[in-house]
Amino acid sequence: MMQPDPTVPLLIEKEKKRQESTLTLIASENFVSAQVAAATGSLLTNKYAEGLPGKRYYGGCHIIDEIESLAIERAKSLFKVAWANVQPHSGSQANAALMMAVLKPGDKILGFNLAHGGHLTHGSPVNFSGRLYQASFYGVNPDTGYIDWESVAKKAKKERPAIIICGASAYSRDWDYIQLRAIADEVAAFLWADISHPAGLISQGLLNDPFPYCHFVTTTTHKTLRGPRGGLLLMGQDFDNPFGKTNRNGLLHKMSALLDAAVFPGTQGGPLEHSIAAKAVAFYEAMTHSFKCYARQVQKNAHVMAQAFLDEGYSILSGGTDNHLLLLDLYKQNITGKQAETVLEQADIITNRNLVPFDKNTPQVTSGIRLGTAAVTTRGLKEKDMLLIVEWIDYLLKNKDKDSQIKKVKQMVNAYMCRFPLTTVDGSVTE
Ligand SMILES: Cc1ncc(COP(=O)(O)O)c(C=O)c1O
């Protein structure tokens, strides 16, 4: 008889202890519910199901079809949209499929500068998107830290891209989809929103709604949406013309077929049905009142955290946040992002270093750190806890070379986080 692997379960247990005892401020992470975790770890991983519900290339798919159809219907209800494909294995896969469906190699794309908070898949030269397509970028205004829509319009008129990408990994402000659509219309470009970060907040109406204005929307399912690691492709009700008129069902049908084909067989093989089941659970959870309270608390916590840093004299990009994250610029403090990330991790406060716009340091070193509240809010932390976190971070940055001080904070962090055990996280946040 085969002996069970003795090593991986031990490592999973170790990782669970790490997650439990540390303070996760990584803006792209979250803690899934027990039901999402169970579906992700389920025997659905055994099944091959190339194709779509009702149109598979394998037998034995009738239950898988029910699961995937449920995930699709729930995604559509949650975001109030006309069409969804739940198969992308990740956010990057969703983006690759979308670009394959809409663009030809060599086409021009216009995205948000990676060094200002954009994502690799929006045209970076080290990514397929920058290799296959001709990318140009818009950025933030150096004085305000906000994206300046007029400069986006100028850039779009100069470059005349086939698609304009909005969405970011490290931008704390909301997006003006109405302006962006007007710009896209003027240069006859498609408009695509990658809402990977704020999807959970958008689903609750807490940020501007991209769907009436963007031709396409992609997202990850594992950030503020609090589902399993994965991606999602969506199209709104008013696909071809949000301002009314014209034959939208015909176009919607045509585009959805192109997008489906770009996912499979275009960029993927068999879908991860265990992840798709977990997405279905996450969409269900995101339609509950408790998730609405959670998403509101995420936003409140980020706001309180940003204000507390400002009160301590720190500089935050754009001076605050509308969503779940903020970008601290530590240049004034004469401390690099790398040093900050290291000292915070020594005290079990987990963050990531991040370039700030017009950064004088390299991407490996950086001048900033990115902080997000999605994960700690799931653990149950509220406004007063944000003040304590800011106090700890401030203290650590000011005492970054003092081992005994760092150790003291680490003990406090570990004791504090034990009060919010992972095993009892059911995803509910009360008002
Ligand atoms: C805006 C944006 N798009 C796409 C992705 C890619 O997601 P994944 O890591 O699932 O490929 C990310 C992930 O950080 C992101 O922030």
The ligand as a Gaussian input file, in Angstrom:
#p B3LYP/6-31G(d) Opt

LIG

0 1
 C       -4.767000      44.266000     -12.221000
 C       -4.336000      42.839000     -12.244000
 N       -4.578000      42.109000     -13.346000
 C       -4.206000      40.819000     -13.435000
 C       -3.571000      40.198000     -12.384000
 C       -3.072000      38.785000     -12.591000
 O       -3.680000      37.870000     -11.808000
 P       -3.016000      36.429000     -11.586000
 O       -1.917000      36.609000     -10.602000
 O       -4.180000      35.607000     -11.093000
 O       -2.532000      35.963000     -12.919000
 C       -3.318000      40.907000     -11.209000
 C       -2.645000      40.244000     -10.083000
 O       -2.012000      40.771000      -9.270000
 C       -3.703000      42.266000     -11.141000
 O       -3.454000      43.011000     -10.067000

